[in-house]
Amino acid sequence: MNRFEADQRPMRVLLLSGDLGEGHNQAARALAEACGLPRLRIQTEVVNFMRQVYPGLHPIIKYFFLRGVEKAPSLYGYLYRKTHGLDRMSISFRSFLSIGLGKLTELIASTRPDVIVCTFPLAAAAVSLLKEKGLLRVPLVTVITDHTDHSLWLHPHTDLYLVGSEAVAGALTRRGIVSSRLCVTGIPVRQRFFETPDRGLLYRSLGLSPERPTVLVMGGGGGMFGDDIRMLIRSSAVREKLQMVIVCGSNAEVRCLLEEEVRRCGAVHVIVKGFVEEIHEWMAVADVLVTKPGGLTTAEAVAMGLPMLLYKPIPGQEEDNADVLERAGVAVRAAANRALGDQLLELAFNGERLQRMQEQAGRFRCEQSSALAWDAILKLQPRMPARAGRSFGLKVREAL
């Protein structure tokens, strides 16, 4: 009997996420949703780390981060590569984290978690820093939401890393992280992505034709698209042979531009949408996904066995994701020197290749990734100290 059963209470978990990229939030939500499984007695609280800990700086940081990635991807890639192999925090990074430690400790003291799970790298860094200072004994679990071993995710006081693939586990091992602190669970996605819906019913409810190959186009939560997507709409061959659904996420400006393009071209088989909550339904009817290779979007596609054409990965973690997915045989990277429409048509009508990619997805994916993650976290129970409480908060405030 573990102590949670003896106390007749669920294990309390603080899930720290972030919105510098929607995938971090989606992974946290997937983990929280999985707690509804009958065999799990877990109580979760999902908190946006940046919004909670840096309330004044959060909107500024988010704006400049997203605009920087969009407008200066080469600079972002350069900084990503320069910091990839660092083995310790810089003084400036530690100073930035220290600004928010007071609010973080208040949050931990008020929620009194038995374990802290981070799907956002800055949150993992801050919690590790608290542990380094001797101010926190609660286990720290880091869920890496991309296929990467970037140093921003790796911190000395992390008790367990949950990673999306054997490739990442191998990379972390080569960086000196012992196997007992690693578990390959797949990137956490909601259970609905592992289910097989009735495609016939979905075609009718979504207003699609089962007679045409269906292409789903996604640009991430921020709807980052280039001119190539407009060229897809303008392509008469694409319009005549395919039906296409373009999901723009929260980017209302891009949605308006693409809707205008659809009207101008008379593209009756092209649908433009904003943020879609039931994205698994659109994935279920799609034959090909054209997407930026974000960690969560591609993990959801792999779970559904949906072949991917990866479109202009941002230098950094998206390139890392693209490399792993292409090697696994579940995705094809679009060539920069060829029209995207030509490559899409080739793939969409190559049934043999699509079948191979679907089979590879079945081998690559981790079934029930979120449930696997909780199984790994629950194995930390014997090492868990008493949960963080009010005395912890007082102790930290005195130390700070």
C-alpha positions as CSV (number, residue, x, y, z in Angstrom):
1,M,0.0,0.0,0.0
2,N,1.4,3.4,-0.9
3,R,0.9,6.4,1.2
4,F,-1.8,7.9,-1.0
5,E,-3.9,4.8,-0.5
6,A,-3.2,4.9,3.3
7,D,-4.2,8.6,3.5
8,Q,-7.3,7.9,1.3
9,R,-6.5,10.8,-0.9
10,P,-5.4,11.3,-4.5
11,M,-1.9,12.2,-5.5
12,R,-1.8,16.0,-6.1
13,V,0.0,17.1,-9.2
14,L,0.9,20.6,-10.3
15,L,1.2,20.8,-14.1
16,L,3.2,23.8,-15.2
17,S,2.7,24.7,-18.9
18,G,3.3,27.8,-21.0
19,D,1.9,29.4,-24.2
20,L,5.1,30.2,-26.1
21,G,3.8,27.6,-28.6
22,E,0.5,26.0,-28.1
23,G,1.9,22.5,-27.8
24,H,3.0,22.9,-24.2
25,N,-0.6,23.7,-23.2
26,Q,-2.0,20.8,-25.3
27,A,0.4,18.3,-23.6
28,A,-0.6,19.5,-20.2
29,R,-4.3,19.2,-21.1
30,A,-3.8,15.7,-22.4
31,L,-2.2,14.7,-19.1
32,A,-4.9,16.3,-17.1
33,E,-7.6,14.6,-19.2
34,A,-6.0,11.2,-18.7
35,C,-6.5,11.5,-15.0
36,G,-10.1,10.6,-15.6
37,L,-9.1,7.0,-16.1
38,P,-10.7,4.9,-13.3
39,R,-7.4,3.3,-12.2
40,L,-5.7,6.7,-11.6
41,R,-6.3,8.5,-8.3
42,I,-4.7,11.8,-9.3
43,Q,-5.8,15.4,-8.8
44,T,-4.2,17.9,-11.2
45,E,-4.0,21.6,-11.5
46,V,-2.8,23.1,-14.8
47,V,-1.1,26.5,-14.5
48,N,0.3,28.7,-17.3
49,F,3.8,29.2,-15.8
50,M,4.6,32.5,-17.6
51,R,1.2,34.1,-16.9
52,Q,1.3,33.1,-13.2
53,V,4.9,33.8,-12.4
54,Y,5.7,36.7,-14.8
55,P,2.3,38.4,-15.1
56,G,3.8,41.7,-16.2
57,L,6.4,40.4,-18.6
58,H,4.4,37.5,-20.0
59,P,2.5,39.4,-22.8
60,I,5.6,41.2,-23.8
61,I,7.7,38.1,-23.9
62,K,5.0,36.2,-25.8
63,Y,4.6,38.9,-28.4
64,F,8.3,39.3,-29.2
65,F,8.9,35.5,-29.1
66,L,6.2,34.7,-31.6
67,R,7.0,37.7,-33.8
68,G,10.7,36.9,-33.7
69,V,10.1,33.3,-34.7
70,E,7.9,34.4,-37.6
71,K,9.9,37.4,-38.8
72,A,13.5,36.3,-38.0
73,P,13.6,32.4,-38.1
74,S,17.2,32.4,-39.0
75,L,18.2,34.4,-36.0
76,Y,16.0,32.1,-33.8
77,G,17.7,29.1,-35.3
78,Y,21.2,30.6,-34.7
79,L,20.4,31.2,-31.0
80,Y,18.9,27.7,-30.7
81,R,22.0,26.1,-32.1
82,K,24.3,28.2,-30.0
83,T,22.6,27.2,-26.8
84,H,21.8,23.6,-27.7
85,G,24.7,22.0,-25.9
86,L,25.1,24.2,-22.8
87,D,25.7,22.2,-19.6
88,R,24.7,24.9,-17.1
89,M,22.4,27.9,-16.9
90,S,23.9,31.3,-17.8
91,I,24.1,34.0,-15.1
92,S,21.6,36.1,-17.0
93,F,19.1,33.2,-17.3
94,R,19.4,32.4,-13.6
95,S,18.8,36.1,-12.9
96,F,15.7,36.0,-15.1
97,L,14.4,32.9,-13.3
98,S,15.1,34.4,-9.9
99,I,12.7,37.3,-10.6
100,G,9.8,34.9,-10.6
101,L,10.8,32.5,-7.8
102,G,8.8,34.4,-5.2
103,K,5.5,33.9,-7.1
104,L,6.4,30.4,-8.0
105,T,6.9,29.4,-4.4
106,E,3.6,31.0,-3.5
107,L,1.9,28.9,-6.1
108,I,3.6,25.7,-4.9
109,A,2.8,26.5,-1.3
110,S,-0.9,27.1,-2.1
111,T,-1.3,24.0,-4.2
112,R,0.8,21.7,-2.0
113,P,1.6,19.2,-4.8
114,D,3.1,15.7,-4.3
115,V,4.9,16.1,-7.6
116,I,5.5,18.9,-10.2
117,V,5.2,18.0,-13.9
118,C,6.5,20.6,-16.4
119,T,5.6,20.6,-20.1
120,F,7.3,24.0,-20.5
121,P,11.1,24.2,-20.3
122,L,11.3,27.5,-18.4
123,A,9.1,26.1,-15.7
124,A,11.3,23.0,-15.4
125,A,14.4,25.3,-15.1
126,A,12.8,27.4,-12.3
127,V,11.6,24.4,-10.3
128,S,15.1,22.8,-10.7
129,L,16.6,26.1,-9.4
130,L,14.4,25.9,-6.3
131,K,15.6,22.4,-5.7
132,E,19.2,23.5,-6.2
133,K,18.8,26.1,-3.5
134,G,17.5,23.4,-1.1
135,L,14.1,25.0,-0.9
136,L,12.1,22.2,-2.5
137,R,12.1,18.4,-2.2
138,V,9.0,17.6,-4.3
139,P,9.9,15.4,-7.4
140,L,10.2,17.2,-10.7
141,V,9.1,15.5,-13.9
142,T,9.8,17.2,-17.3
143,V,7.8,16.2,-20.3
144,I,9.8,17.2,-23.4
145,T,7.2,18.2,-26.0
146,D,9.6,18.0,-29.1
147,H,12.0,15.4,-30.4
148,T,15.0,17.3,-29.1
149,D,17.7,17.2,-26.4
150,H,18.1,21.0,-26.2
151,S,19.8,22.2,-23.0
152,L,16.8,24.4,-22.1
153,W,14.9,21.2,-21.2
154,L,17.7,19.6,-19.2
155,H,18.4,20.5,-15.6
156,P,20.3,18.7,-12.8
157,H,17.5,18.4,-10.3
158,T,15.0,16.8,-12.7
159,D,13.9,13.4,-11.3
160,L,12.3,12.0,-14.5
161,Y,12.3,12.9,-18.2
162,L,9.3,11.7,-20.3
163,V,10.3,11.8,-24.0
164,G,8.6,11.3,-27.3
165,S,10.9,8.8,-29.0
166,E,13.8,6.4,-28.6
167,A,15.9,8.9,-30.6
168,V,15.5,11.5,-27.9
169,A,16.1,9.0,-25.1
170,G,19.4,8.0,-26.9
171,A,20.4,11.7,-27.2
172,L,19.8,12.3,-23.5
173,T,21.8,9.2,-22.6
174,R,24.7,10.5,-24.6
175,R,24.5,13.7,-22.7
176,G,25.0,11.8,-19.4
177,I,21.4,11.3,-18.2
178,V,21.1,7.9,-16.6
179,S,18.4,5.5,-18.0
180,S,16.6,5.4,-14.6
181,R,15.6,9.0,-15.1
182,L,14.3,8.4,-18.7
183,C,11.1,7.0,-20.0
184,V,9.9,6.8,-23.6
185,T,6.1,7.5,-23.4
186,G,5.5,9.4,-26.6
187,I,4.5,13.0,-26.5
188,P,1.3,13.1,-24.5
189,V,-1.8,13.5,-26.7
190,R,-5.5,13.1,-25.8
191,Q,-7.0,9.6,-26.0
192,R,-9.4,10.7,-28.8
193,F,-6.4,10.6,-31.2
194,F,-6.0,6.9,-30.7
195,E,-9.6,6.1,-31.5
196,T,-11.0,5.1,-34.9
197,P,-14.2,7.0,-35.7
198,D,-16.7,6.4,-38.5
199,R,-15.2,8.3,-41.5
200,G,-18.5,8.1,-43.4
201,L,-20.4,9.9,-40.7
202,L,-17.6,12.4,-40.3
203,Y,-17.6,13.2,-44.1
204,R,-21.3,14.1,-43.9
205,S,-21.1,16.0,-40.6
206,L,-18.1,18.0,-41.8
207,G,-19.5,18.7,-45.2
208,L,-16.7,16.9,-47.1
209,S,-16.9,14.6,-50.1
210,P,-15.6,11.0,-49.7
211,E,-14.9,10.9,-53.5
212,R,-11.9,13.4,-53.3
213,P,-8.6,13.0,-51.4
214,T,-8.7,15.2,-48.4
215,V,-5.8,17.4,-47.4
216,L,-5.6,19.0,-44.0
217,V,-3.3,22.1,-43.8
218,M,-2.1,23.3,-40.3
219,G,0.3,26.1,-39.3
220,G,0.3,25.5,-35.6
221,G,-1.7,27.3,-32.9
222,G,-0.4,30.7,-34.2
223,G,-1.4,29.9,-37.8
224,M,2.1,30.5,-39.4
225,F,1.7,30.2,-43.1
226,G,3.8,31.5,-46.0
227,D,2.9,32.4,-49.6
228,D,3.1,28.7,-50.5
229,I,-0.3,28.1,-48.9
230,R,-1.8,30.8,-51.1
231,M,-0.2,29.2,-54.1
232,L,-1.9,25.9,-53.1
233,I,-5.3,27.7,-53.3
234,R,-4.4,29.2,-56.6
235,S,-3.2,25.9,-58.2
236,S,-5.9,24.8,-60.6
237,A,-4.6,21.2,-60.3
238,V,-4.9,21.2,-56.6
239,R,-8.4,22.7,-56.7
240,E,-9.6,20.2,-59.4
241,K,-8.2,17.0,-57.8
242,L,-8.3,17.6,-54.0
243,Q,-10.4,19.0,-51.2
244,M,-8.5,21.0,-48.7
245,V,-9.1,22.2,-45.2
246,I,-6.8,25.0,-43.9
247,V,-6.7,25.5,-40.1
248,C,-5.4,28.9,-39.2
249,G,-5.5,28.6,-35.4
250,S,-5.7,31.9,-33.5
251,N,-4.3,33.9,-36.5
252,A,-7.4,35.9,-37.5
253,E,-5.4,38.0,-40.0
254,V,-4.1,35.0,-41.9
255,R,-7.6,33.5,-41.9
256,C,-9.1,36.6,-43.5
257,L,-6.4,36.7,-46.2
258,L,-6.9,33.0,-47.1
259,E,-10.7,33.3,-47.1
260,E,-10.3,36.2,-49.5
261,E,-8.0,34.1,-51.7
262,V,-10.6,31.3,-51.7
263,R,-13.3,33.7,-52.8
264,R,-11.2,35.2,-55.5
265,C,-10.2,31.8,-57.0
266,G,-13.7,30.3,-56.6
267,A,-12.1,27.4,-54.7
268,V,-15.3,25.6,-53.8
269,H,-13.4,22.6,-52.4
270,V,-11.2,24.6,-50.0
271,I,-12.4,25.3,-46.4
272,V,-10.6,27.9,-44.2
273,K,-11.1,27.6,-40.5
274,G,-9.8,29.3,-37.3
275,F,-9.1,27.5,-34.1
276,V,-10.6,24.0,-34.2
277,E,-11.3,22.2,-30.9
278,E,-12.3,18.9,-32.5
279,I,-9.2,18.7,-34.7
280,H,-9.1,14.9,-34.3
281,E,-12.3,14.7,-36.5
282,W,-10.6,16.6,-39.3
283,M,-7.5,14.4,-39.0
284,A,-9.6,11.3,-39.1
285,V,-11.0,12.2,-42.6
286,A,-7.7,13.5,-44.0
287,D,-5.5,11.5,-46.3
288,V,-2.5,13.8,-45.9
289,L,-1.5,16.5,-43.4
290,V,0.5,19.5,-44.6
291,T,1.9,21.0,-41.4
292,K,4.7,22.9,-39.6
293,P,6.4,20.1,-37.6
294,G,5.4,21.1,-34.2
295,G,5.8,18.5,-31.5
296,L,2.1,18.1,-30.5
297,T,0.5,18.4,-33.9
298,T,2.8,15.8,-35.4
299,A,2.3,13.5,-32.3
300,E,-1.4,13.7,-32.8
301,A,-1.0,12.9,-36.5
302,V,1.2,9.9,-35.7
303,A,-1.4,8.7,-33.2
304,M,-4.0,8.7,-35.9
305,G,-1.8,7.2,-38.6
306,L,-2.0,10.3,-40.7
307,P,0.9,10.7,-43.3
308,M,2.5,14.1,-43.2
309,L,4.1,16.5,-45.6
310,L,6.3,18.8,-43.5
311,Y,6.3,22.4,-44.6
312,K,9.2,24.8,-44.0
313,P,10.3,23.8,-40.5
314,I,11.5,26.7,-38.4
315,P,15.3,26.3,-37.6
316,G,15.4,24.8,-34.2
317,Q,13.1,22.3,-32.6
318,E,10.9,22.0,-35.7
319,E,14.0,20.9,-37.7
320,D,14.8,18.4,-34.9
321,N,11.2,17.1,-35.1
322,A,11.3,16.8,-38.9
323,D,14.6,14.9,-38.8
324,V,13.2,12.3,-36.3
325,L,9.8,11.9,-38.1
326,E,11.4,11.6,-41.6
327,R,13.8,8.9,-40.3
328,A,10.9,7.1,-38.8
329,G,9.1,7.0,-42.2
330,V,6.0,8.8,-41.0
331,A,6.6,12.1,-42.7
332,V,8.1,13.6,-45.9
333,R,9.9,16.9,-45.8
334,A,8.7,19.2,-48.6
335,A,11.6,20.2,-50.9
336,A,12.3,24.0,-51.0
337,N,13.2,23.9,-54.7
338,R,9.8,22.4,-55.9
339,A,6.3,23.7,-55.8
340,L,4.5,22.6,-52.7
341,G,1.4,21.8,-54.8
342,D,3.3,19.4,-57.1
343,Q,4.7,17.5,-54.1
344,L,1.3,17.4,-52.4
345,L,-0.4,15.9,-55.5
346,E,2.4,13.3,-55.9
347,L,1.9,12.1,-52.3
348,A,-1.9,12.3,-52.1
349,F,-2.2,10.0,-55.1
350,N,0.6,7.6,-54.2
351,G,-1.5,5.0,-52.3
352,E,1.3,2.6,-51.8
353,R,3.5,5.2,-50.1
354,L,0.7,6.5,-48.0
355,Q,0.0,2.9,-46.8
356,R,3.7,2.5,-45.9
357,M,3.7,5.7,-43.9
358,Q,0.5,4.6,-42.0
359,E,2.2,1.3,-41.1
360,Q,5.3,3.1,-39.9
361,A,3.2,5.4,-37.8
362,G,1.7,2.3,-36.1
363,R,5.2,1.2,-35.2
364,F,6.5,4.6,-34.1
365,R,3.6,5.8,-31.9
366,C,3.3,5.0,-28.2
367,E,-0.3,3.8,-27.6
368,Q,-2.1,5.7,-24.9
369,S,0.9,8.1,-24.4
370,S,-0.7,10.1,-21.6
371,A,-1.6,7.0,-19.6
372,L,2.0,5.7,-20.1
373,A,3.2,9.1,-18.7
374,W,1.2,8.7,-15.5
375,D,2.4,5.1,-15.1
376,A,6.0,6.4,-15.1
377,I,5.1,9.3,-12.7
378,L,3.4,7.0,-10.3
379,K,6.5,4.9,-10.0
380,L,8.2,7.9,-8.3
381,Q,5.9,7.4,-5.3
382,P,8.4,5.5,-3.1
383,R,10.8,8.5,-3.4
384,M,8.2,11.2,-2.8
385,P,8.6,13.3,0.4
386,A,5.6,14.9,2.1
387,R,4.0,17.3,-0.2
388,A,5.0,21.0,-0.3
389,G,2.9,23.1,2.1
390,R,2.7,26.3,4.0
391,S,5.9,25.8,5.9
392,F,7.7,25.5,2.5
393,G,6.4,28.8,1.4
394,L,7.5,30.5,4.6
395,K,10.9,28.9,4.3
396,V,11.4,30.1,0.8
397,R,10.3,33.6,1.5
398,E,12.9,33.8,4.3
399,A,15.6,32.4,2.0
400,L,14.8,34.8,-0.9
